[in-house]
Structure formats: structure tokens, C-alpha cells
Amino acid sequence: MTEINTKVPDLEKEIGISLYSTTTPGVSGILRHRPDDFIVREISNYPYEENDVIDKNRKYLMVEVTKENWDTNHFLKAYSSALGISHKRITYAGTKDKRAVTVQKMSLYDVPKENVENVHLKDISVRVLGRSQQPIGLGDLEGNEFKIVIRDIALSADETKAAADKTTAEIIKAGGVPNFFGIQRFGSKRPVTHHVGADILEGDLEKAIMRYVSEVYPDEPEDTKDIRRYIAETGDLKGGVSKLPDYLGHEKALLNHLIARSGDFKGAFMILPKNLYTMFIHAYQSWLFNRIICERLKAGLSLNQAVVGDIVCYRAKDKTPDPSRLEKVDEDNIDGINALLKRRRAFITAPLFGTETPLAEGVPGEIERRLIEETGFTAEDFKAPAFPEVASRGLRKEILLEVEPAVTVESDDLFDGKTKMTLEFKLPKGSYATTVLREYMKTNPLNMS
């Protein structure tokens, strides 16, 4: 069995990641020195006709948006305002990082081509593609293409190339990397979301809110730490909300609701966007999923070769793993399933545990049940009786992230001739580029944010 490197940063251990899948030394370095060091281009075959004339059958103007240093929500507000329309008339297939150059398709309802051509915003370009009968929506993409530059590498170019080539070889041999949920799922400088999720599952919504608002993390700004400590130590919500900066808008919204309606903790949570308050439970499931993958690797089990008791899913028509098509591996079908795994037509899965999530048998099942039992929660707890709006049935998710990185290494004029490394790769939708980058860098996740 290949020895697993377990010297990971404490911040990653906090989110359930306790190992690397490659044995090579990391090159360290930093990401996102400037936005165009991180380029993301959506892979999408969403249909449209190359015609920009509005008619009753083609109400949606399809555009390709290239933006630099804009997150998706801020773009929607600014662009819809510039067009003089509601942001709800602009739809997209996936959100994108802010500190990056991102290229993605969007659809604009009942907007003439000329209106788009007359709007100009800093660091944004919009190219009209044509028209569609239906709006593009969340999930309407196959994946993303990445071109990412790592700078400030202290190793020589030869040392960097040797380490990178070996890492790439190990990734290719394994068929990819562990499909971990990255630090973004939990909060880069303040990975608190999964702990809030646990409080909600316990039914203690007051504890959950106070943890979200007032728990201090070491990598936060000092003034923010002081405000959180003040709220935790005094319980002075009015004084606390007056001190909070505007960029902590979610915390301010929670406290303002509780000031107006004391004790209405569920109502306070529901002031937040739905995708945020449901994220707390999803983050807890993700933390457990990360732990299960790590324990599987520590037990010597593979990411792409099944053993009896595993549960696999199959590839869907859009070529992505389909968690609704599950099959348990037994003595009779194991050879056939492993042949499908080798051909990338099937994927081994682990649970995002919820009320209805099937569990594996054999050694994989022992790992899953042991870690679930350690949490103290049962499937019934995921009904979240104190906050049923966040209840989760759960599902199973593939544990291997298929990737074949291409790497180039050269001198970096921006950093006095230090080494820089450029990685190019494609990933399916819903996966994290940092799960690939961490295998090469082996550094604090804050250097990758």
C-alpha cells in the first residue's frame, strides 16, 4: 500500500480532511496574486439559436459573461440595475469565485441585444450568443475548465517540476484525487458552518445563532474578534449589532431580528437566504463525508477499486455521476463493477448522511457506521424537528474526483525570478479546484483562498 502523507494543516483537519492522497513534497506558494491567476470557464452545451431577434418562442437572450474580480451576486445587482430590469430576469448555471476571471453563460429574459451592447461596467464584458426558448438555470453545465497560476514558490524550477511531475503521475494512476469538500464549504477564515449545523441538529437554535455570530477564529481581523467576544461575553445584542461592520451583514440580520423579536431563533435564521441556512446542515454532512473518505484511505481501501459492501453509482446521460442510480457490490457482481470503474462508467460512493441515506456493508460500511455513531446523531435527527425547513434526506456522492492536470513550470518575473507553476484541468460541476491544488501545494488553505 502507498504510504499516505498525513501532515496536513490544522485548518484542514478542522473540516474533516486529515491526509493527502499523494506522497510528494508540496511546492507551497500562493494563489490569486492577481485575478487573472485564476481563470474559470464553464463547460456547457446549453442550446441556443444564433439569432438575436426577440419572438414569442425565443424570449431569452443568451450571453457569455466574462468578469474579473466580481462575485456572481454583486454582478447580478450591478448589471440588472444598469439594464433597468429585475435581477430575477438574469439566470445562470453556477456561481463563481470573486477573485478570479470567470467566463459563463447567462440568459436575460425579454432584453433586446441593443440594451446589452449599450451597457459598460468595469472589468466586465458581455458577448451576445443568440436566443433560447428556455432560461439557463442552476446545474445546466457539465463542469468547469481551470487555468491557475501558483506564484512565490521557493523551490527551483527543476525541483518544482520534479515534485509536480511526480504528483501528477500519482494522480493519474489513482484516476483523480479524493472528492473532498473544500474549505469554501465551511468558511475560509472561519470554518464554523458545520458546527452551526450540529447545533441545529441538536435542536439548540439559540446556541447555533450565538456560535455563528460570536465564536472567534484565529485568522479573523482583530477588530472583528473583539466585537464577537463582546457579544459572547455581554449578551448585549443592541450594542453588538451597532459595532458590527457592514460586511458582516448576515450576523447583523440575525441580531436585528432577535432584538425585534426576542427568542424567535428560527425566525432569525429564516431572515437569511435559504441557500445559507440550509448550508449549515449541508456543511455538517460534508464534514462527515470528508472524514469517511480519509478513514477509507487510511484503511487501505481504494478510491476507484470496489470491495464487497461498497455502494457505487453510475454515469448519467450528461456524463456526470448519478447518485440516484445506486448498486451494492457483492461477490457476484464485483468483477463487473470493477471493470466499469476502470472504464469510468461507475463511481464508488460515500454518504452525505441524512434521514434516508443507504449505508455500505463490509469494511466500508463499518467505517461509515463508526464515524456516524461517533457524531451522536441518528438518521432521525436529520429531520431537524426544531427547524424542519433544513431537514435533509441525504444522498450518496462519488468519492473520486476525476482529473488529469497539465502542469508547466517557469521563472516568474513578478516575484524576482522565483518559480511559478501553471495548472490546467477540467472538473465536473459541484467540485472544488482546491482539492486538486492542495495535492501540489500542501500548504495552509488560506494561501489558496
C-alpha positions, -999 to 999 in steps of 0.1 A, spaced: 0 0 0 13 35 -8 22 55 23 -3 84 28 11 118 38 -9 129 68 10 162 77 -19 185 68 -26 219 83 -48 221 113 -73 242 94 -80 213 71 -83 189 100 -110 212 113 -131 204 81 -125 167 83 -95 164 59 -66 146 76 -44 134 48 -31 139 12 -36 112 -14 -2 119 -29 32 112 -12 52 140 -28 66 171 -11 44 202 -16 57 232 -35 37 257 -13 33 291 -29 3 314 -32 -28 316 -53 -47 346 -67 -19 371 -65 -40 388 -92 -74 379 -105 -61 365 -138 -41 339 -120 -73 320 -115 -93 316 -147 -125 296 -148 -145 289 -179 -178 270 -178 -182 239 -199 -218 240 -212 -237 228 -243 -268 246 -234 -288 251 -266 -295 284 -283 -300 297 -318 -276 322 -332 -304 348 -338 -308 379 -316 -344 388 -326 -370 385 -299 -401 365 -308 -427 346 -287 -406 313 -289 -373 328 -280 -377 352 -252 -343 346 -236 -311 364 -248 -281 341 -243 -249 359 -234 -214 349 -224 -202 370 -195 -165 375 -187 -159 392 -154 -128 399 -133 -129 403 -95 -167 402 -94 -187 376 -74 -219 364 -91 -244 381 -68 -228 416 -70 -226 412 -107 -263 405 -109 -272 435 -88 -250 459 -108 -258 446 -142 -296 443 -137 -296 479 -124 -276 491 -154 -301 474 -177 -331 487 -157 -345 453 -150 -351 430 -120 -321 407 -112 -346 378 -114 -347 382 -152 -310 371 -153 -303 334 -148 -271 314 -147 -259 278 -143 -235 282 -114 -219 308 -91 -183 317 -95 -154 329 -73 -149 366 -69 -111 369 -71 -108 353 -105 -115 358 -142 -147 338 -149 -164 330 -182 -200 318 -180 -233 317 -200 -263 336 -187 -298 342 -200 -317 375 -199 -354 375 -202 -370 398 -228 -340 420 -232 -330 434 -267 -295 429 -279 -290 466 -282 -296 472 -245 -268 448 -237 -245 464 -261 -251 498 -245 -241 488 -210 -205 490 -199 -192 481 -165 -157 480 -152 -139 446 -157 -170 430 -174 -175 421 -210 -207 406 -223 -209 388 -257 -243 381 -272 -246 344 -284 -282 342 -296 -316 333 -282 -332 304 -264 -367 291 -257 -358 284 -220 -337 301 -195 -304 286 -184 -305 276 -148 -286 262 -119 -270 229 -128 -272 234 -166 -235 229 -171 -212 199 -173 -183 214 -154 -155 240 -155 -121 245 -171 -94 260 -149 -62 277 -157 -45 285 -123 -11 301 -116 8 293 -83 34 320 -75 61 327 -49 74 291 -50 107 290 -31 119 258 -48 140 260 -80 122 254 -113 139 219 -116 128 210 -80 93 223 -86 89 204 -119 102 171 -104 77 174 -75 49 184 -98 55 157 -123 55 130 -96 23 144 -81 7 144 -115 18 108 -121 3 96 -88 -30 115 -95 -32 99 -130 -25 64 -116 -53 69 -90 -77 82 -116 -80 115 -97 -80 129 -62 -103 125 -32 -135 143 -38 -132 164 -7 -154 194 1 -130 223 2 -126 250 28 -150 273 9 -179 250 20 -171 257 57 -158 293 57 -122 300 46 -110 321 76 -138 310 99 -149 273 93 -179 275 116 -208 264 94 -206 227 102 -206 234 139 -237 256 135 -252 226 116 -245 203 146 -262 228 169 -293 229 147 -294 191 146 -293 191 184 -323 214 184 -304 243 201 -311 272 177 -300 298 203 -266 281 206 -264 279 168 -271 316 163 -247 327 190 -220 304 177 -224 319 142 -224 354 155 -199 354 183 -175 324 181 -139 337 175 -115 322 150 -77 330 149 -75 341 113 -101 368 116 -92 405 118 -85 416 154 -114 442 154 -138 415 143 -126 392 171 -132 419 197 -167 425 185 -176 388 186 -160 385 221 -181 415 233 -213 398 221 -204 365 236 -193 379 270 -221 405 275 -250 392 255 -256 428 245 -273 424 211 -281 460 206 -245 471 214 -231 442 194 -251 450 162 -240 486 164 -204 476 164 -206 450 136 -192 462 102 -215 462 72 -196 433 56 -209 410 84 -244 415 71 -257 381 80 -247 385 116 -264 419 117 -296 405 102 -298 377 128 -292 401 157 -316 427 144 -344 401 142 -337 389 177 -337 425 190 -372 430 174 -385 395 183 -367 382 213 -364 344 214 -375 338 178 -344 319 168 -360 300 140 -374 332 126 -340 348 128 -324 320 107 -351 323 81 -342 360 76 -311 347 59 -311 335 23 -324 299 21 -292 287 5 -273 299 36 -295 284 63 -297 251 45 -259 252 40 -254 247 78 -267 211 76 -250 205 43 -217 216 58 -221 191 86 -228 164 61 -198 175 41 -175 174 72 -186 138 78 -182 129 42 -146 142 42 -138 121 73 -152 90 58 -130 94 27 -99 98 49 -107 68 70 -113 47 39 -78 57 26 -62 50 60 -78 16 59 -61 8 26 -92 10 5 -91 25 -30 -110 54 -44 -115 36 -77 -115 -1 -70 -145 -15 -51 -146 -41 -24 -176 -62 -13 -200 -40 6 -193 -8 -14 -221 11 -30 -215 25 -65 -234 49 -87 -234 51 -125 -227 78 -150 -257 98 -162 -265 109 -197 -247 142 -191 -216 121 -182 -217 131 -145 -222 107 -116 -259 99 -109 -264 93 -72 -300 81 -79 -286 50 -97 -270 30 -69 -259 -6 -67 -244 -25 -38 -212 -45 -46 -213 -83 -37 -194 -114 -46 -214 -119 -78 -210 -85 -94 -177 -72 -81 -157 -81 -112 -182 -65 -135 -184 -34 -114 -147 -30 -111 -145 -33 -149 -170 -4 -151 -150 16 -125 -119 11 -146 -137 24 -177 -151 54 -156 -187 43 -161 -192 38 -123 -181 55 -91 -176 44 -55 -197 65 -32 -199 76 5 -228 90 24 -239 126 28 -258 113 57 -295 121 62 -328 106 70 -329 81 41 -292 76 32 -283 39 25 -251 27 41 -225 3 28 -217 -31 42 -184 -49 49 -154 -28 57 -167 4 40 -199 0 60 -180 -4 92 -162 28 86 -194 47 78 -213 34 108 -184 40 132 -180 76 122 -217 83 121 -221 68 156 -192 90 168 -212 121 159 -240 110 182 -266 117 156 -290 92 140 -309 94 107 -340 107 127 -320 137 139 -317 149 103 -355 157 103 -343 187 124 -376 190 144 -366 224 158 -361 237 122 -377 213 97 -371 236 68 -334 224 68 -343 187 71 -322 165 47 -329 131 33 -292 129 24 -277 110 -6 -245 92 -16 -218 110 -35 -188 98 -55 -155 98 -36 -132 101 -66 -128 135 -84 -117 126 -119 -89 149 -131 -59 149 -154 -39 181 -147 -14 195 -172 14 214 -155 40 239 -167 68 254 -146 88 286 -154 105 316 -139 82 344 -125 92 380 -134 66 393 -109 84 376 -80 120 384 -88 126 353 -108 111 329 -83 93 299 -97 57 298 -108 36 268 -118 5 268 -140 -21 241 -138 -48 234 -164 -75 209 -158 -113 202 -161 -136 193 -133 -173 182 -132 -198 206 -117 -201 208 -80 -164 201 -73 -136 222 -58 -104 232 -77 -86 234 -43 -89 197 -38 -66 193 -68 -43 222 -59 -38 211 -23 -21 179 -36 5 200 -54 9 228 -28 5 211 5 1 244 23 -23 263 46 -56 266 28 -55 304 35 -28 305 9 -53 291 -16 -82 315 -9 
